[in-house]
Amino acid sequence: MPRTTRSAATPAHGDPAPGRARPAPLRLAALALASLLALTGCQTVAGSEAAKRARAAMATTPEPGATATAEARTACVRATGTGCYTFTQLRGLYGTRTLNDGGNDGAGTTVAALGVVGSPHLAADLRHFSHALGLSAPHLKVVRHKPPRGAKTAPFDEDNAGMLATAREATLDMEALHAMAPRAALVFHQVDLPDVDADGVLDARAAEALAAAMRTVLTEQRPDVLSLSFVMSERGDSADQVASIARELRPVLAEAARAGTTVVAASGDDGASPGSAQAAHLGAKPVRGVAWPASDPSVTAVGGTRVTLDEAGHRRAADTVWNDRGGAPGGGTSVLMRRPRYQDGVRDVTGARRGVPDVSLSASAAGSTMVWFTHAGRGAWVPMLGTSLAAPLFGGIVALAAQRAGHGLGAVNPALYRLGRDGGVRDVTTGDNATEGTSGYRARRGYDLASGLGTVDAGKLVPALVPALAKPE
């Protein structure tokens, strides 16, 4: 099932989406496939009490004008007890604001995201968000991918929890990409689903539709950057289907990288056991593993950190691996993919398999980030979390490097593994991605399976990335 980034308002894990009743066998299949296809990060701050606080925040947050994000943040912090950071703070944290002010703002590049269902308010929300943060006016195109075999597209239903989650996901993806690369052209590839899939968007057909749209985007559209916020667990009841999809798209992803498209993907929000929440719901034991497409060697897998910031976006403490009531970042070794050559230098950690993640950016519930989102006719600043925030943040940074190069960069992982602190890669050495019932991996000096290489400083990484890619592997 698709699962997305969570806003700070919905339950974090395991609560089935409300909707019309389904026969038990279909319901069990959907729950099992939740560990196959999950939309990472479509969550608000986790837990019932936090959900009440977040709903209160949405009720009390004013309809802000261009300067209201400070007041909205104050209301959000009071209501949820989380960071409620603004993207202005994240732009300061990662150094993109300084780059943007100097003209390195993504102009001339195309950045895209791919997701199911989308949001009917996406364009309007993005315009409001951009105006509130003082960014360049967004240039957004929505490309719709119809259901297969002539199936009818389900109308958007704001009372459907699954559809609401996908709407938040689309909004988060595009606002994060725009915040990092404000003059890049934005494309949201919306995969429409038939009526039978609409009440949770969590079945095998959704996975197949996403895979088909992914192939189309990578072979026909070829953006400079494609950000993916869904995960399909390599292990569990759906392992055979995931292996088939991964095998089919492996050459497509490799060719897209050679043609200049950089694909970034969320590593997941269930720690070292993707789908652990669904396994617990079914009474099954969680199994350590990773998720595709992040595990593909041609993809940059993006994990999550907990950041602690002051008003200007400066760190008040060192970044740690995200692990709180909202979840933890996916990380571990792949059962489908062998270790790529660029990870030979970290073979003591990965062994013979592909290690995930590659890098990590802000994703925690405690350090939530506010997204402008419209629901039931009312817009509000909603605190969000998850690796579906981290992935488009990094995707936007890659777009800045592509602008400098004058062309898409393709696979950036070989360069990332060559660059050290002087090249904008900052080690994360504390925290772990263990979750209830599953032992995880601890951060350490150098590469680890909790944070990857660590986090990034775009001010150093962007100018270093292009020459690093020019060197042979």
RAWO-V796720 format. One line per field, one symbol per residue. ss: DSSP state (H for helix, E for strand, C for the rest). psi: psi as a letter, one per 30 degrees, with the letter a starting at -180 (. if undefined). burial: b if it has 24 or more other ideal C-beta (glycine too) atoms within 12 Angstrom, else e. A space follows every 50 residues. Layout:
ss->???
psi->???
burial->???
This chain:
ss->CCCCEEECCCCCCCCCCCCCCCCHHHHHHHHHHHCCCEECEEEECCCHHH HHHHHHHHHHCCCCCCCCHHHHHHHHHHHHCCCCECHHHHHHHHCHHHHH HCCCCCCCCEEEEEEECCCCCHHHHHHHHHHHCCCCCCEEEEEEECCHHH CCECCCCCCCHHHHHHHHHHHHHHHHHHHHCCCCEEEEEEECCEHHHCCC CCCHHHHHHHHHHHHHHHHHHCCCEEEECEEEECCCCCHHHHHHHHHHHH HHHHHHHHHCCEEEEECCCECCCCCHHHHHHCCCCCCCCCEECCCCCCEE EEEEEECCECCCCCECCCCEECEECCEECCCEEEEEEECCHHHHHHHHHH CCEEEECCEEEECCCCCCEEEEEEECCEEEEEEEECHHHHHHHHHHHHHH HHHHHCCCCCCCHHHHHHCCHHHCEECCCCCECCECCECCCECCCCCECC CECCEECHHHHHHHHHHHHHCCC
psi->kkkakklgflkekfjkklalklkeeeeeeeeefefejkjkfhkaklleee eeeeeeeeffkljkafggfeeeeeeeeeefglehllfeeeeeefgfeeee fgfiggkflkkllklkeakfgeeeeeeeeeeeghlkkkjkkkkkjlllhg lkkkkkjffjeeeeeeeeeeeeeeeeeeeeifgkkkkjjjjkllefffgf hgleeeeeeeeeeeeeeffeeilekkkkglkjkflafgeeeeeeeeeefe feeeeeeefgkkkkkkflggbgikgeeeeeegglkkkkallkfffkffkj kjaklkkjlaffgkkflkklkkjaffalkkkakkfeklklefgefgffef bglkkkaelklkfleehlkkkkkkkhgkkljkklllffeeefeeeeeeee eeeefglkfbkfeeeeffkaefggkkkkglllhklkfkkakkllkaklge fbfaaljfeeeeffeeeeffkk.
burial->bbbbbbbbbbbbbbbbbebeeeeeeebebbbbbbbbbbbbbbbbbbbeeb bebbbbbbeebeebeeebbbebbebbbebbbbbbbbbbbbbbbbbbbebb eeebbbbebbbbbbbbbbbbbbbebbbbbbbbbebbebbbebbbbebbee eebbebbeebbbbbbbbbbbbbbbbbbbbbbbbbbbbbbbbbbbebbbbb bbbbbbbbbbbbbbbbbbeebbbbbbbbbbbbbbbbbbbebbbebbeebb ebbeebbebbbbbbbbbbbbbbbbbbbbbbebeeebbbbbbbbbbbbbbb bbbbbbbebeeebebeeebbbbbbbbbbbbbbbbbbbebbebbeebeebb eebbbbbbbbbbbbbbbbbbbbbbbeeebbbbbbbbbbbbbbbbbbbbbb bbbbbeebbbbbbbbbbbbbeebbbbbbbebbbbbeebebbbbeebbbbb bbbbbbbbbbbbbbbbebbeeee
